[in-house]
């Protein structure tokens, strides 16, 4: 099955160890599954200094020995296991292969105050040890690719001709919409109009801005709900207390920290609009998920959201809860047109990424 050379060894170390299925892990699993099914890559994970097959297959040995010319594709959260990667990178290069880093963002470097100190420090170490020792970077959006280019130029890092590209993420998550949604999600979906935010509760996501806007609407007597779908993050204890002690909590304010795919699919379909107040993002996966469900989007006017949704979303200025409240008020009077994004299957996304890695068809190079 894997006679084509060079072999693409697709790293899934963090996804395997964390067991999570949010954000990066969802992307990693979808790309790996489709790449494996198409015979384009071999999903692997680092264990005790060696690469092991992620999926069980009678025709492939459990331990994957690095062979001449292999390409090591790092899409997973490699910064979480920083010191395990350099030996693999060195062995791949020693055997005439190449390592490709797939970049989700460099936000902890650009906005360290928005992240916990350990994560910000880890990214600072990860940049020279993994990112800049790779043979190329493929980002999840043009905005992310350009942020890396600009950072490397401004900081004087990166060698002349260093290749940087980008590819498009998919939106048809396996399992999305299948199964039965929880009773709570069904009550919310079939009750009063509601606005939905999707994302881990962390400083850069801007959840407090959306709640500020909702409180303005409630003060005016408008009857709508606000639903947050996302796990507990970091640096937001004050906001978490604000949620749990809010007089509307459990009535017109909901936080679903452990919602399943069926819950999320149902909530997307019935939301008056997706409300995103992020200060910075690498891609904005909720936008393409909302678009696939025919859901309108109200979002901060930042480049990556413009890249994802173009002119079909409604935008408001960064950190401006008054402007957001105005857009939400309009959405309650007349539901906005659905946000439209050209569909991209995960199968096509996987093929696009892995073909770019194999062929070296990057869109830009430093210098």
C-alpha positions in Angstrom: 0.0 0.0 0.0 2.9 2.4 0.8 5.2 1.7 -2.0 5.3 5.4 -3.2 8.4 7.2 -2.3 9.1 9.4 -0.4 6.9 8.1 2.4 5.1 10.7 4.4 5.2 10.0 8.1 2.4 11.9 9.7 2.9 12.8 13.4 0.0 12.3 15.8 1.9 12.1 19.1 0.0 14.8 21.0 -3.4 13.6 19.8 -2.6 10.1 20.9 -1.4 11.1 24.4 -4.0 13.8 25.2 -7.0 11.9 24.0 -8.6 15.3 23.2 -10.9 15.9 20.3 -11.0 19.7 20.1 -9.4 22.2 17.8 -6.0 20.9 16.7 -6.8 17.3 17.6 -9.9 17.3 15.4 -7.9 18.6 12.5 -5.1 16.1 13.1 -7.4 13.1 13.2 -9.3 14.1 10.1 -6.2 14.7 8.0 -4.6 11.5 9.3 -7.7 9.3 8.7 -8.3 10.5 5.1 -4.6 10.5 4.3 -4.3 7.0 5.5 -7.4 5.8 3.7 -6.0 7.3 0.4 -2.6 5.8 0.9 -0.9 9.2 1.0 0.6 9.0 4.5 1.5 6.8 7.4 0.2 8.1 10.8 2.8 7.7 13.5 3.4 8.7 17.1 6.6 9.0 19.1 7.1 6.5 21.8 10.4 6.0 23.7 12.3 7.8 21.0 11.0 5.7 18.1 8.1 6.1 15.7 5.2 3.7 16.1 2.2 3.1 13.8 -0.8 5.1 15.0 -3.4 2.7 13.4 -3.3 -1.0 13.7 -2.7 -2.7 10.3 -1.7 -6.3 9.8 0.4 -5.4 6.8 2.6 -2.8 8.5 5.0 -3.3 11.4 4.0 -1.6 14.6 7.4 0.2 14.8 8.1 2.4 11.8 11.8 2.6 11.0 12.9 5.8 9.3 14.0 5.0 5.8 16.0 7.0 3.3 14.1 9.9 1.9 11.2 9.8 4.3 9.3 13.0 5.0 8.2 13.7 8.6 5.0 15.9 8.7 4.4 17.6 12.0 0.7 18.8 12.1 0.2 17.9 15.7 0.9 20.1 18.8 4.6 19.3 18.8 5.4 22.1 21.3 3.8 19.9 24.0 6.5 17.4 23.7 9.3 19.6 22.6 12.4 17.7 23.4 11.2 14.4 21.8 11.2 15.9 18.3 14.8 17.0 17.6 16.2 13.4 17.6 13.5 12.4 15.1 14.2 15.4 12.9 17.9 14.8 13.0 17.5 11.1 12.0 15.2 12.0 9.1 17.6 14.5 7.8 20.6 12.2 8.3 18.8 9.7 6.0 18.3 12.3 3.3 14.7 13.0 4.2 12.8 16.3 5.1 10.7 17.6 7.9 7.6 19.7 7.3 6.0 21.8 10.1 2.3 22.4 9.7 1.5 25.7 11.5 -1.7 26.5 13.4 -0.5 29.8 14.7 2.3 31.6 16.5 -0.1 33.5 18.8 1.7 32.7 22.1 4.8 34.4 20.6 2.9 37.4 19.3 0.6 37.8 22.3 2.3 36.1 25.2 0.0 37.9 27.8 -3.0 36.1 26.3 -1.5 32.7 27.2 -0.3 31.0 30.4 3.5 31.6 31.0 4.4 28.0 30.4 2.8 27.9 27.0 4.4 31.2 25.9 7.8 30.0 27.1 7.3 26.6 25.3 6.6 28.4 22.0 9.7 30.6 22.4 11.8 27.4 22.7 9.8 25.6 20.0 10.5 28.2 17.3 14.2 27.6 17.0 14.2 23.9 17.9 11.4 22.7 15.7 10.0 25.3 13.4 13.2 26.8 12.1 15.0 23.4 11.8 12.2 22.1 9.5 12.6 22.2 5.8 9.4 24.1 5.2 6.2 25.4 6.9 2.6 24.9 5.7 0.1 27.0 7.6 -3.6 26.6 8.0 -4.4 30.0 6.5 -2.7 32.6 4.5 -3.0 35.0 7.4 -1.0 32.6 9.6 1.6 32.1 6.9 2.1 35.8 6.6 2.2 36.3 10.4 5.1 33.8 10.5 6.9 35.5 7.5 6.5 38.9 9.1 7.7 37.7 12.5 10.8 36.0 11.0 11.7 39.0 9.0 11.2 41.4 11.9 13.2 39.2 14.3 16.0 38.5 11.8 15.3 34.7 12.0 14.9 32.2 9.2 17.2 31.5 6.3 17.0 33.0 2.8 14.6 31.0 0.7 12.9 29.3 3.6 9.6 28.0 2.1 6.2 28.9 3.6 2.8 27.9 2.3 -0.7 27.4 3.3 -3.6 25.0 2.7 -7.3 25.0 3.4 -8.9 23.1 6.3 -11.9 20.9 5.8 -15.3 21.4 7.4 -17.1 18.0 7.1 -16.0 16.5 10.5 -16.7 12.8 10.8 -19.5 12.2 13.3 -20.8 15.8 13.1 -24.6 15.7 13.3 -24.8 12.0 13.9 -26.4 10.6 17.0 -28.9 12.3 19.3 -28.2 15.6 20.9 -28.5 16.0 24.6 -31.7 17.1 26.3 -30.2 20.4 27.2 -29.0 21.2 23.7 -32.5 20.3 22.3 -34.2 22.6 24.8 -31.9 25.4 23.9 -32.2 24.8 20.1 -36.0 24.8 20.2 -36.5 27.6 22.6 -36.0 31.4 22.3 -33.6 32.9 19.7 -30.0 32.5 20.8 -26.5 33.5 19.8 -23.7 30.9 19.8 -20.0 31.2 20.6 -17.7 28.2 20.0 -14.2 27.9 21.5 -12.2 27.3 24.6 -12.7 29.9 27.2 -9.4 31.8 27.1 -8.4 35.5 27.0 -8.0 35.9 23.2 -11.4 34.4 22.4 -13.3 37.5 23.7 -16.2 35.7 25.4 -16.7 38.6 27.8 -17.3 41.0 24.9 -20.2 38.9 23.7 -21.6 38.6 27.2 -21.3 42.4 27.6 -23.3 42.8 24.4 -25.9 40.3 25.5 -26.4 42.2 28.8 -27.1 45.4 26.8 -29.8 43.5 24.9 -31.3 42.0 28.1 -31.3 45.5 29.7 -33.4 46.7 26.7 -35.9 43.9 27.3 -34.9 41.7 24.3 -35.5 38.0 24.9 -32.6 36.1 23.5 -30.1 33.6 24.9 -26.3 33.3 24.8 -24.7 29.8 24.5 -21.0 29.1 24.9 -19.7 25.7 23.6 -16.1 25.2 24.7 -14.0 23.8 27.4 -12.3 25.5 30.3 -9.1 27.2 29.3 -6.7 29.4 31.3 -6.5 32.9 32.7 -10.3 33.3 32.9 -11.3 32.5 36.5 -13.0 35.9 36.9 -15.1 35.3 33.8 -15.9 31.8 34.8 -17.2 33.1 38.1 -19.1 35.8 36.3 -20.8 33.0 34.2 -21.7 30.7 37.1 -23.0 33.5 39.3 -24.9 35.4 36.6 -28.6 35.8 37.3 -29.3 34.5 33.7 -27.1 31.4 34.1 -29.2 28.3 33.2 -32.0 30.5 32.0 -30.8 32.6 29.1 -27.1 32.0 29.6 -25.5 28.6 29.0 -22.0 27.2 29.1 -21.7 23.7 27.5 -18.1 22.7 28.4 -18.5 19.1 27.3 -20.8 19.3 24.3 -20.6 16.4 21.8 -20.6 16.7 18.0 -24.4 16.1 17.8 -25.0 18.9 20.3 -22.8 21.3 18.4 -24.3 20.4 15.0 -27.8 21.0 16.4 -26.9 24.3 18.0 -25.2 25.6 14.8 -28.3 24.8 12.8 -30.7 26.7 15.0 -28.6 29.7 16.2 -29.7 33.1 15.2 -26.0 33.7 14.5 -22.5 32.6 15.5 -20.9 35.4 17.6 -17.1 35.4 17.5 -15.2 38.2 19.4 -11.7 36.8 19.1 -8.7 39.2 19.3 -6.6 36.8 17.2 -6.9 33.4 15.6 -4.9 31.0 13.4 -7.9 30.1 11.2 -11.4 30.3 12.7 -12.8 26.8 12.3 -16.2 27.8 13.8 -16.8 30.0 10.8 -16.5 27.2 8.2 -18.5 24.9 10.5 -21.2 27.5 10.8 -21.2 28.1 7.1 -21.7 24.4 6.5 -24.8 24.5 8.7 -26.2 27.6 7.0 -25.6 29.8 10.1 -25.0 33.5 9.9 -21.7 34.8 11.4 -21.0 38.0 13.4 -17.3 38.3 14.0 -14.5 40.7 14.8 -13.0 42.4 11.8 -9.6 40.6 11.8 -7.8 39.4 8.6 -8.1 35.7 9.2 -11.9 35.9 9.6 -12.1 38.0 6.4 -10.0 35.3 4.7 -12.4 32.6 5.9 -15.8 34.3 5.3 -15.1 37.1 2.9 -18.0 39.6 2.7 -20.7 37.1 3.6 -20.2 37.5 7.4 -21.1 40.6 9.5 -18.2 42.3 11.1 -17.7 44.6 14.1 -14.6 46.5 15.4 -12.3 44.7 17.8 -13.4 44.8 21.5 -16.4 47.0 20.7 -19.3 45.5 22.6 -21.6 48.3 21.6 -21.1 47.6 17.9 -21.6 43.9 18.5 -24.8 44.6 20.4 -26.0 46.6 17.4 -25.3 43.8 15.0 -27.0 41.3 17.3 -30.0 43.5 17.7 -30.3 43.7 13.9 -30.0 39.9 13.8 -33.0 39.5 16.2 -35.1 41.8 14.0 -34.3 40.0 10.8 -32.1 36.9 10.7 -29.0 37.7 8.6 -28.3 35.8 5.4 -26.3 32.6 6.1 -22.5 32.9 5.8 -21.2 31.1 2.8 -17.8 29.5 2.4 -16.7 27.3 -0.5 -17.0 23.8 0.9 -13.9 21.7 1.4 -14.0 18.1 2.4 -11.4 16.7 4.8 -10.5 14.3 2.1 -9.6 17.1 -0.3 -7.9 19.1 2.5 -5.7 16.1 3.3 -4.8 15.6 -0.3 -4.0 19.3 -0.7 -1.7 19.3 2.3 0.1 16.1 1.6 0.6 16.9 -2.1 2.1 20.3 -1.1 4.4 18.6 1.3 5.5 16.0 -1.2 5.9 18.4 -4.2 7.2 21.4 -2.4 4.6 23.7 -4.0 4.8 26.5 -1.5 3.3 29.9 -2.2 6.2 32.0 -0.8 9.8 31.9 0.3 11.7 34.2 2.7 13.6 37.0 0.8 
